[in-house]
Amino acid sequence: MSHTSLVTVTKLSPKGEGIALDAGREIYIENVLVGEQVEVEVGQPFVPNSKRCPGKVISIVKPSKDRQSTALCQYFGSCGGCALQHMTYTSQLKLKRSDIKDALEEVVKSLKRPELLNSDMLDDFIRETHSCSEQPCRFKSIRYFANNTQSNQLEQGFFASRSHDLIAIDRCPLEPECFAIIANELNTTLSSLNLKAVDGADNGTLKAMQLRQCDDGVAVLLITTQSLTSQEQETLKATAQSLELASLYVGINTQDGNSLYCDEVTLIHGASRLSKNIAGKDFYVGPQTFVQVNYDVCEQLYGAAVAHCASVNASASACANSNATESGAGAACKQARGKAIDLCCGVGTMTLALADHFDEVTGVEIVQSSIDAAKENAQRNGISNVSFTASDMSKALPKLLIKDMLSDVKAVIADPARAGIGANNAALLAKIKGPCKVSMIFCSLKALKRDLVPLLLGGFKIDYVQGFDMFPHSVHIETLVCLTKD
């Protein structure tokens, strides 16, 4: 049986829900803030015998000073894409910095070596969170499909929080306006073809659509469980032409779970690849190659990561830029620049930027199509001192860090997926001899807490840590950790 209770929110969960205590139970409440006094209807435990229960707000008795009076989006509260629109943006940035500090406190506890890292150091090197000033800010979007059993129509939109229940979305204010037009028109066409969304019984064809804005237009990837007929493809091609899409692809994904990677991708209309200029360099972008969603914050994040690594060669760069003509001095400068590694390099975005500062740069990426694009991007930008390897980093790193080469590696950038690079790979990096700079980018603070420990135990020290707000109004934060070994 549910009951009502007056509770005070003590903290936010990693998903942005408020947590309050009630008779020894943890109550999870959406759209509330720390310190708020709330009357809630307490539901049954999430799982039998658990002390964690959902809470539904009846009224906010005492609101927080950080509360935002008006949400940015009409779907806030039902759509699971944003969790913090009820919080002022300044408060969101402070919250994310606080989350980073809490994660580093866990690193301090794991290390048990106060001479390496202690709580008193944290405020000195955690910088203020880099804000997102651009609107819209998300230039890549994944929209999902569902079957409306009442209207017998196909719907598209985003999932509700903590579920795979679809919230049909007309438009999202964080995306370019054209995304809503394109998504709605394609949805109408797919409905006219009587194509159905995949349901719980694994029936249906449609899983999702990915929209991406590039410099030369919008590319759409329809993710399906099976190939479309030639007639279906022709109908979709006509819609793509009317929408003036730059590219339309269909990708086949037969996997269970949330993965949307396609083993087979077919171009239906337009260019096989588009281009995007990032930090002054042009990059080819394919339907499944990784490029960050928020281009403005991405440039700031990548620029900071590359600048930190390049600083290892500050004296060499000054020498190389001087008017010295002696061959010996020139050779010394060249030798001092050393080698750099870019792990999880994607299409080579930071690899090519590093190439301006080092003699050799190696990019490692597990997705072959991204490596193919990275090689072409190097040629496109006239950069010859880079090489790329399609490999899992756990297999590539031992070869790149053999004993004779450890002193040649002067910098490493890693921008992995949520899982991080892993403790074993971090331990391998920790063996690099100084001087060396490492820029670690984490999209998960859980990975940060694990992967920093081997690096610090291996002699690296933190120079600074900064969050980059790639996804405003969500609980997500991209975190850059800059380390040095002398």
C-alpha positions as CSV (number, residue, x, y, z in Angstrom):
1,M,0.0,0.0,0.0
2,S,1.2,3.5,-0.8
3,H,1.1,6.3,1.7
4,T,1.9,10.0,1.9
5,S,4.8,11.5,3.8
6,L,6.5,14.8,4.3
7,V,10.3,14.4,3.5
8,T,13.4,16.5,3.0
9,V,15.6,15.8,0.0
10,T,19.2,15.2,1.2
11,K,21.0,14.4,-2.1
12,L,20.6,13.7,-5.8
13,S,21.1,10.2,-7.3
14,P,23.4,9.7,-10.3
15,K,20.2,9.9,-12.5
16,G,19.3,13.3,-11.0
17,E,16.4,12.0,-8.8
18,G,16.1,13.5,-5.3
19,I,16.7,11.0,-2.4
20,A,14.9,11.4,0.9
21,L,14.7,9.2,4.0
22,D,11.4,8.0,5.3
23,A,11.1,5.4,8.1
24,G,14.5,3.9,7.2
25,R,13.7,3.8,3.4
26,E,15.3,5.7,0.6
27,I,12.6,7.5,-1.4
28,Y,13.5,8.4,-5.0
29,I,11.7,11.5,-6.3
30,E,11.9,13.1,-9.7
31,N,12.2,16.8,-10.3
32,V,13.1,17.9,-6.8
33,L,16.3,19.6,-5.4
34,V,18.5,19.1,-2.4
35,G,17.1,20.8,0.7
36,E,13.5,20.9,-0.5
37,Q,10.7,19.8,1.8
38,V,8.3,17.8,-0.2
39,E,5.0,16.0,0.4
40,V,5.2,12.7,-1.6
41,E,3.2,9.6,-2.2
42,V,5.5,6.8,-1.4
43,G,5.1,3.7,-3.6
44,Q,6.0,0.1,-3.3
45,P,9.7,-0.9,-3.3
46,F,11.4,-1.1,-6.8
47,V,12.1,-4.7,-6.0
48,P,10.6,-6.9,-3.2
49,N,12.1,-6.4,0.2
50,S,14.2,-3.4,-1.0
51,K,14.4,-0.2,1.1
52,R,14.4,1.9,-2.1
53,C,11.0,3.2,-3.1
54,P,9.6,5.6,-5.7
55,G,8.0,8.8,-4.5
56,K,5.5,11.0,-6.4
57,V,5.4,14.7,-5.6
58,I,2.1,15.9,-4.2
59,S,3.4,19.4,-3.4
60,I,6.6,21.2,-2.8
61,V,6.3,22.6,0.7
62,K,9.6,24.4,0.8
63,P,11.3,25.0,-2.6
64,S,15.0,25.5,-3.1
65,K,16.5,28.8,-4.1
66,D,18.1,26.9,-6.9
67,R,14.7,26.0,-8.5
68,Q,14.0,27.2,-12.0
69,S,10.5,28.4,-12.2
70,T,9.9,27.5,-15.9
71,A,11.2,24.4,-17.7
72,L,12.9,24.9,-21.1
73,C,10.8,22.1,-22.7
74,Q,7.1,21.2,-22.6
75,Y,8.1,17.5,-22.3
76,F,10.2,17.9,-19.2
77,G,9.0,15.6,-16.4
78,S,8.0,12.9,-18.8
79,C,10.8,12.6,-21.3
80,G,14.0,11.1,-19.8
81,G,16.4,13.1,-21.9
82,C,16.8,15.9,-19.3
83,A,16.8,15.6,-15.5
84,L,17.7,19.1,-14.4
85,Q,15.5,21.6,-16.2
86,H,14.0,22.5,-12.8
87,M,17.4,23.7,-11.7
88,T,19.0,27.1,-12.6
89,Y,21.8,26.6,-15.1
90,T,24.4,28.2,-12.6
91,S,23.3,25.6,-10.0
92,Q,23.7,22.8,-12.6
93,L,27.3,23.8,-13.2
94,K,28.0,23.9,-9.5
95,L,26.3,20.5,-9.0
96,K,28.5,18.9,-11.7
97,R,31.7,20.3,-10.2
98,S,30.5,18.9,-6.8
99,D,30.0,15.5,-8.5
100,I,33.5,15.6,-9.8
101,K,34.9,16.5,-6.4
102,D,32.9,13.6,-4.8
103,A,34.4,11.2,-7.4
104,L,37.9,12.4,-6.6
105,E,37.3,12.0,-2.9
106,E,36.7,8.3,-3.7
107,V,40.1,8.2,-5.5
108,V,41.7,9.7,-2.3
109,K,40.1,6.8,-0.3
110,S,41.3,4.2,-2.8
111,L,44.8,5.5,-2.8
112,K,45.4,5.7,0.9
113,R,48.5,7.7,0.0
114,P,48.0,11.4,1.2
115,E,51.3,12.4,-0.3
116,L,50.0,11.5,-3.7
117,L,46.5,12.9,-3.3
118,N,44.5,14.2,-0.4
119,S,41.2,16.0,0.2
120,D,42.9,19.3,0.9
121,M,44.3,19.4,-2.7
122,L,41.0,19.0,-4.5
123,D,39.6,22.5,-4.5
124,D,43.0,23.8,-5.7
125,F,42.9,21.9,-9.0
126,I,39.2,21.4,-9.8
127,R,38.4,24.2,-12.1
128,E,34.9,25.7,-12.6
129,T,32.8,23.7,-15.0
130,H,33.0,24.9,-18.6
131,S,29.5,26.1,-19.5
132,C,27.6,25.5,-22.7
133,S,26.6,28.9,-24.1
134,E,25.2,27.7,-27.5
135,Q,21.6,27.0,-28.2
136,P,20.7,24.5,-29.7
137,C,23.6,22.4,-28.4
138,R,23.0,18.8,-29.6
139,F,23.8,18.2,-33.2
140,K,23.4,14.4,-33.1
141,S,20.2,12.8,-31.8
142,I,18.9,9.2,-31.4
143,R,15.1,9.0,-31.7
144,Y,13.3,5.7,-31.0
145,F,10.2,4.2,-32.5
146,A,7.1,2.7,-30.9
147,N,3.7,1.4,-32.1
148,N,0.6,3.3,-30.8
149,T,-1.9,0.5,-30.4
150,Q,-4.8,2.9,-30.1
151,S,-4.2,4.9,-33.3
152,N,-2.4,2.1,-35.0
153,Q,0.2,4.6,-36.0
154,L,4.0,4.7,-35.7
155,E,5.5,7.2,-33.1
156,Q,9.0,8.5,-32.6
157,G,10.6,10.3,-29.7
158,F,12.6,9.6,-26.6
159,F,12.3,7.2,-23.7
160,A,10.9,8.1,-20.3
161,S,13.2,8.0,-17.3
162,R,14.1,4.5,-16.0
163,S,12.1,2.8,-18.8
164,H,11.8,2.0,-22.5
165,D,8.3,3.6,-22.6
166,L,8.4,6.0,-25.6
167,I,7.4,9.7,-25.1
168,A,6.3,11.0,-28.5
169,I,8.2,14.2,-29.1
170,D,7.2,16.9,-31.6
171,R,10.4,18.9,-31.1
172,C,13.3,19.2,-28.7
173,P,14.6,22.7,-28.0
174,L,18.2,21.4,-27.5
175,E,18.3,20.2,-31.2
176,P,18.3,22.1,-34.4
177,E,14.8,22.9,-35.6
178,C,15.2,20.9,-38.7
179,F,15.6,17.6,-36.7
180,A,11.9,17.8,-35.7
181,I,10.8,18.4,-39.2
182,I,12.9,15.6,-40.6
183,A,12.0,13.1,-37.8
184,N,8.3,13.7,-38.2
185,E,8.3,13.5,-42.0
186,L,10.3,10.3,-42.0
187,N,8.0,8.9,-39.3
188,T,5.0,9.6,-41.5
189,T,6.6,7.9,-44.5
190,L,7.5,4.8,-42.5
191,S,3.9,4.7,-41.2
192,S,2.6,4.8,-44.7
193,L,4.8,1.8,-45.6
194,N,3.1,0.0,-42.7
195,L,6.5,-0.6,-41.0
196,K,6.3,-1.4,-37.3
197,A,8.6,-0.7,-34.4
198,V,10.3,-3.6,-32.6
199,D,8.2,-4.6,-29.6
200,G,8.8,-6.7,-26.6
201,A,8.0,-9.9,-28.5
202,D,10.8,-9.0,-31.0
203,N,8.3,-8.3,-33.7
204,G,8.7,-5.3,-36.0
205,T,11.4,-3.8,-38.1
206,L,12.2,-0.3,-36.8
207,K,14.5,0.4,-33.9
208,A,15.7,4.0,-34.1
209,M,16.8,6.8,-36.2
210,Q,20.0,8.8,-35.8
211,L,20.1,12.4,-37.0
212,R,23.4,14.3,-37.4
213,Q,24.0,17.9,-38.5
214,C,27.2,18.4,-40.5
215,D,28.6,21.3,-42.4
216,D,27.1,20.1,-45.7
217,G,23.7,19.1,-44.3
218,V,21.9,16.5,-42.2
219,A,22.5,12.8,-42.4
220,V,20.0,10.2,-41.1
221,L,20.6,6.6,-40.3
222,L,17.5,4.4,-39.9
223,I,18.3,1.4,-37.7
224,T,16.3,-1.7,-38.6
225,T,16.3,-5.4,-37.8
226,Q,16.1,-6.4,-41.5
227,S,16.7,-5.1,-45.0
228,L,14.0,-2.9,-46.6
229,T,12.5,-3.8,-49.9
230,S,13.5,-1.9,-53.0
231,Q,10.1,-0.3,-53.1
232,E,10.4,0.8,-49.5
233,Q,13.8,2.2,-50.2
234,E,12.6,4.2,-53.2
235,T,9.7,5.7,-51.1
236,L,12.2,6.7,-48.4
237,K,14.6,8.1,-51.0
238,A,11.8,10.4,-52.4
239,T,11.1,11.7,-48.8
240,A,14.9,12.3,-48.3
241,Q,15.0,14.3,-51.6
242,S,12.0,16.4,-50.6
243,L,13.6,17.1,-47.2
244,E,16.9,17.9,-48.9
245,L,18.8,15.5,-46.7
246,A,22.5,15.3,-47.4
247,S,22.5,11.5,-46.7
248,L,20.0,8.7,-45.8
249,Y,21.3,5.3,-44.7
250,V,19.6,2.1,-43.5
251,G,21.6,0.0,-41.0
252,I,20.9,-3.5,-39.9
253,N,21.0,-4.3,-36.2
254,T,19.8,-7.7,-34.9
255,Q,21.3,-7.4,-31.5
256,D,19.3,-7.6,-28.2
257,G,19.7,-4.8,-25.7
258,N,20.5,-1.1,-26.2
259,S,23.4,-1.4,-28.7
260,L,22.5,0.3,-32.0
261,Y,25.7,-0.5,-33.9
262,C,25.0,-1.8,-37.4
263,D,26.9,-4.7,-39.0
264,E,25.6,-3.6,-42.4
265,V,24.8,-0.1,-43.6
266,T,23.3,0.8,-47.0
267,L,23.3,4.3,-48.5
268,I,19.8,5.1,-49.8
269,H,20.3,8.7,-50.8
270,G,23.0,11.3,-51.0
271,A,26.7,11.4,-50.1
272,S,28.4,8.4,-48.5
273,R,30.1,10.7,-46.0
274,L,29.7,14.3,-44.9
275,S,32.2,16.7,-43.5
276,K,32.6,18.7,-40.3
277,N,35.2,21.4,-39.4
278,I,36.5,21.1,-35.9
279,A,39.1,23.4,-34.6
280,G,40.2,24.5,-38.0
281,K,40.5,21.0,-39.6
282,D,38.1,19.2,-41.9
283,F,36.9,15.8,-41.1
284,Y,34.9,13.2,-43.0
285,V,32.0,11.8,-40.9
286,G,30.3,8.5,-41.7
287,P,27.0,7.1,-40.4
288,Q,28.6,5.3,-37.5
289,T,31.9,7.2,-36.9
290,F,32.1,8.9,-33.5
291,V,32.1,12.7,-33.3
292,Q,30.9,14.5,-30.1
293,V,27.3,15.7,-30.0
294,N,28.0,19.3,-28.8
295,Y,30.4,20.9,-31.3
296,D,31.1,24.1,-29.4
297,V,31.9,22.4,-26.1
298,C,33.7,19.7,-28.0
299,E,36.2,22.2,-29.5
300,Q,36.8,23.6,-26.0
301,L,37.4,20.2,-24.5
302,Y,39.6,18.9,-27.3
303,G,41.5,22.2,-27.3
304,A,42.3,21.9,-23.6
305,A,43.3,18.3,-23.9
306,V,45.7,18.9,-26.8
307,A,47.1,22.1,-25.2
308,H,48.0,20.2,-22.1
309,C,49.8,17.4,-24.0
310,A,51.6,20.0,-26.2
311,S,53.0,21.8,-23.2
312,V,55.4,18.9,-22.7
313,N,57.3,20.3,-25.7
314,A,57.0,24.0,-24.9
315,S,60.8,24.5,-24.9
316,A,61.2,22.4,-28.1
317,S,58.5,24.4,-29.8
318,A,60.2,27.6,-28.9
319,C,63.4,26.3,-30.3
320,A,61.8,25.1,-33.5
321,N,60.2,28.4,-34.1
322,S,63.4,30.3,-33.6
323,N,65.7,31.4,-36.4
324,A,68.4,28.9,-35.4
325,T,70.1,27.5,-38.5
326,E,72.6,25.1,-36.9
327,S,71.7,21.6,-38.0
328,G,72.6,20.3,-34.5
329,A,70.1,22.7,-32.8
330,G,67.4,21.7,-35.3
331,A,68.0,18.0,-34.7
332,A,67.8,18.5,-31.0
333,C,64.5,20.3,-31.3
334,K,63.1,17.5,-33.5
335,Q,64.2,14.8,-31.2
336,A,62.6,16.6,-28.2
337,R,59.2,16.5,-29.7
338,G,58.9,12.8,-29.3
339,K,55.8,10.6,-29.9
340,A,52.1,10.9,-28.8
341,I,49.3,8.4,-28.6
342,D,45.6,9.1,-29.1
343,L,43.5,6.3,-27.6
344,C,39.9,5.8,-28.9
345,C,40.7,8.3,-31.6
346,G,37.5,8.1,-33.6
347,V,38.0,9.9,-36.9
348,G,41.3,11.4,-35.8
349,T,40.0,14.7,-34.4
350,M,42.6,15.0,-31.7
351,T,45.2,12.9,-33.5
352,L,45.6,15.5,-36.2
353,A,45.7,18.3,-33.7
354,L,48.5,16.5,-31.8
355,A,50.4,16.1,-35.0
356,D,51.2,19.9,-35.0
357,H,53.2,19.3,-31.8
358,F,54.9,15.9,-32.0
359,D,57.1,14.0,-34.5
360,E,54.8,11.0,-34.6
361,V,51.3,10.4,-33.4
362,T,49.5,7.1,-33.4
363,G,45.7,6.9,-33.2
364,V,44.0,3.7,-31.9
365,E,40.3,2.9,-32.4
366,I,38.4,-0.3,-32.4
367,V,35.9,0.7,-35.1
368,Q,37.4,0.0,-38.6
369,S,35.2,2.5,-40.4
370,S,36.4,5.3,-38.1
371,I,40.0,4.4,-38.8
372,D,39.3,4.4,-42.5
373,A,37.9,7.9,-42.1
374,A,40.8,9.0,-39.9
375,K,43.3,8.0,-42.6
376,E,41.5,10.0,-45.2
377,N,41.1,12.9,-42.8
378,A,44.9,13.0,-42.4
379,Q,45.4,13.1,-46.2
380,R,42.6,15.7,-46.6
381,N,44.4,18.0,-44.1
382,G,47.8,17.3,-45.5
383,I,49.2,15.7,-42.4
384,S,51.8,12.9,-42.8
385,N,53.2,12.3,-39.4
386,V,50.3,10.2,-38.1
387,S,49.4,6.5,-38.3
388,F,46.2,4.7,-37.3
389,T,45.5,1.2,-35.9
390,A,42.2,-0.5,-35.8
391,S,42.4,-2.5,-32.6
392,D,41.2,-2.9,-29.1
393,M,43.4,-0.7,-27.0
394,S,44.3,-3.6,-24.7
395,K,45.9,-5.3,-27.7
396,A,47.5,-2.2,-29.2
397,L,49.0,-0.6,-26.1
398,P,51.5,-3.3,-25.2
399,K,52.9,-3.0,-28.7
400,L,53.0,0.8,-28.5
401,L,54.6,0.8,-25.1
402,I,57.4,-1.8,-25.4
403,K,60.3,-1.2,-23.1
404,D,62.6,0.5,-25.6
405,M,59.9,3.0,-26.6
406,L,58.6,4.1,-23.1
407,S,60.9,7.1,-23.0
408,D,59.9,8.2,-26.5
409,V,56.2,8.6,-25.6
410,K,55.7,12.2,-24.5
411,A,52.0,12.5,-24.4
412,V,48.8,10.4,-24.4
413,I,45.2,11.4,-24.9
414,A,42.4,9.0,-24.2
415,D,38.7,9.7,-24.9
416,P,37.0,6.3,-24.3
417,A,33.4,5.3,-24.0
418,R,31.6,5.2,-20.7
419,A,33.5,2.1,-19.6
420,G,36.8,4.0,-19.6
421,I,40.2,2.6,-20.6
422,G,40.2,0.1,-17.7
423,A,42.6,-0.4,-14.8
424,N,44.9,-2.7,-16.7
425,N,45.4,-0.2,-19.6
426,A,45.8,2.6,-17.1
427,A,48.6,0.6,-15.4
428,L,50.3,0.2,-18.8
429,L,50.2,4.0,-19.3
430,A,51.6,4.5,-15.8
431,K,54.8,2.7,-16.9
432,I,55.7,5.5,-19.4
433,K,58.8,7.4,-18.4
434,G,58.8,11.1,-17.8
435,P,58.6,13.7,-19.0
436,C,55.1,12.9,-20.1
437,K,51.7,14.6,-20.2
438,V,48.4,12.6,-20.2
439,S,44.9,14.0,-20.9
440,M,42.2,11.6,-19.8
441,I,38.6,12.4,-20.8
442,F,35.9,10.6,-18.8
443,C,32.2,10.5,-19.7
444,S,31.7,8.4,-16.6
445,L,32.8,9.4,-13.1
446,K,32.7,5.7,-12.2
447,A,35.4,5.1,-14.7
448,L,37.4,8.1,-13.4
449,K,37.4,6.7,-9.9
450,R,38.9,3.4,-11.1
451,D,41.3,4.5,-13.9
452,L,43.0,7.4,-12.1
453,V,44.4,5.2,-9.3
454,P,47.0,3.2,-11.3
455,L,48.2,6.4,-13.0
456,L,48.7,8.2,-9.7
457,L,50.4,5.1,-8.1
458,G,52.7,5.0,-11.2
459,G,54.1,8.5,-10.6
460,F,51.7,10.8,-12.5
461,K,50.4,13.9,-10.7
462,I,47.2,15.8,-11.4
463,D,47.7,19.3,-12.8
464,Y,44.0,20.2,-13.0
465,V,40.6,18.7,-13.5
466,Q,37.7,20.4,-15.3
467,G,34.2,19.4,-16.3
468,F,32.8,20.4,-19.7
469,D,29.1,20.6,-19.9
470,M,28.4,18.8,-23.2
471,F,24.8,17.9,-22.2
472,P,23.2,20.8,-20.3
473,H,20.1,20.0,-18.2
474,S,21.2,16.4,-17.9
475,V,23.3,14.9,-15.1
476,H,26.1,13.9,-17.5
477,I,29.4,15.7,-17.4
478,E,32.5,15.2,-19.6
479,T,35.5,15.4,-17.3
480,L,39.1,16.2,-18.4
481,V,41.9,15.2,-16.1
482,C,45.3,16.5,-17.0
483,L,48.3,14.7,-15.5
484,T,52.1,15.0,-15.6
485,K,55.0,12.8,-14.9
486,D,58.3,14.7,-14.6
